[in-house]
Amino acid sequence: MEEQLAALAAEVAALKTVATVGNTTVAEIYYYVTIPLMVLIHAGFLAYEMGASRSKNVLASGIKNILAFAFLVPTFYFFGWWCYWAFPTGFDLGVGPFEISGLDYANAAGNPAGEVMGPSLADSASGVFWGAFTLFGATTASIMSGSVIERIRLVPFIILAVVLGSFAWVLGAAWGWHADGWLVTKFGYHDFGAAGVVHTVAGFFALGVLINLGPRVGKFNADGSANDLPGHNMPMTLVGLMMIIVGFWGFLMACAIFPNEGWSWSTSGFTSIYGTPLTLSALTFNILMGFAGGIIGAWMVSRDPFWMMSGALGGIISCAAGLDLWWPPLAFAVGFIGGAIMPSIARFVERMGIDDAVGAFTVHGALGVWGVLAVGIFAAGYPAIPGEGVAMTNFMGQLIGAVVMVLCGLVPGYVLSLIMKSMGVLRVPESAELAGLDITKVPSKAYPEGMSGGSTAPAE
């Protein structure tokens, strides 16, 4: 009998091992799939910004977007990932970039902390999880990219993108997205879909840059009134926005933590990034309702195709922080409010003399703040992390978190761009801007067959 029990125990242990390995493999595939979906966000931003650019600036807008994406990958590998794991409770400089702490995925496979980024066959998660976070960082750079089109120099833009994507937003993520982050543990901050951590930080970073960069030539008249500088291809912009929306499914998938053990198709076991309960069913309800609410709200207020499609993005950003908490009709209402207020915020920004070419600050910065505060208004009282006696979500905690995210974006964006402006390197010369950045800076033409007015000015 004892031998039979021992054999049975060994068989059960073997089955548990197989199940754990299987779950780890599925988790690896899950995050792997989120990465190409998030790449669609960048394909969308590419089309969106090129369509919103005048024909003389199309290639310049596309090139800076692709280069920002490329530079973010190595800088996030060497610096951004370390910031996320090293800074949740403050600035811990005792751990270096090659001794990344806190990576339980890799450590569970027996890898020492200093080797978690290496090509280990025993490590089935840290690479794809890092990849998802890298795409979050690249998204922040693309958000800022659209606001500064048609007048920023390429190298300063890349530097700004790297600082935003590999430091500024990561600091906010360490404090407000990491389960050990002080905003979470002390104030109950909740931001499941990164309305504050990604969108608010990126939007306010862009605002800081725009203040120093200044408007495009011809945007404002002497009396302060604004002129419309329409892009050359609105259909391309609308298609780009739809691609961003498709990509956001991957973005929000990657905000969920896939369970390593005890998972089955009948019992989800997913959690938020804070470890609180979550189902993909809830996300599906609320993502779709948020998108729809934003589109309808923006269209009812503006009757403008650009703001209608931007409303889809604005709606989901408005709902993002509480996607794991909303009742679906409430998600629709929160998204509707975001879409409806968006055009008015954009007009206010314009009256302040700020030329936000694609409304990036409005859609991401302002509505990111609304999304964070909406959780404090409509979803207070949920535990911020698992356990007894933990902080609960509350309006004051969300307000404090929103202020922190605003400062994480605005301060570095403003200070760094001010330094560049004082050095005379932030903005292209007026002659190059008037002639077009494609021919003066790339130099090439997006439409060499004369389809759409390219300049013949010589390259500088």
Secondary structure as GFF3:
##gff-version 3
##sequence-region A 1 460
A	DSSP	alpha_helix	2	52	.	.	.	ID=ss1
A	DSSP	three_ten_helix	55	57	.	.	.	ID=ss2
A	DSSP	alpha_helix	58	75	.	.	.	ID=ss3
A	DSSP	pi_helix	76	80	.	.	.	ID=ss4
A	DSSP	alpha_helix	81	86	.	.	.	ID=ss5
A	DSSP	alpha_helix	104	107	.	.	.	ID=ss6
A	DSSP	three_ten_helix	113	115	.	.	.	ID=ss7
A	DSSP	alpha_helix	126	147	.	.	.	ID=ss8
A	DSSP	alpha_helix	154	163	.	.	.	ID=ss9
A	DSSP	pi_helix	164	168	.	.	.	ID=ss10
A	DSSP	alpha_helix	169	176	.	.	.	ID=ss11
A	DSSP	alpha_helix	182	187	.	.	.	ID=ss12
A	DSSP	pi_helix	195	200	.	.	.	ID=ss13
A	DSSP	alpha_helix	201	213	.	.	.	ID=ss14
A	DSSP	alpha_helix	234	253	.	.	.	ID=ss15
A	DSSP	alpha_helix	280	302	.	.	.	ID=ss16
A	DSSP	alpha_helix	305	320	.	.	.	ID=ss17
A	DSSP	alpha_helix	328	351	.	.	.	ID=ss18
A	DSSP	alpha_helix	360	360	.	.	.	ID=ss19
A	DSSP	pi_helix	361	366	.	.	.	ID=ss20
A	DSSP	alpha_helix	367	378	.	.	.	ID=ss21
A	DSSP	alpha_helix	395	422	.	.	.	ID=ss22
A	DSSP	alpha_helix	430	435	.	.	.	ID=ss23
A	DSSP	alpha_helix	437	441	.	.	.	ID=ss24
###
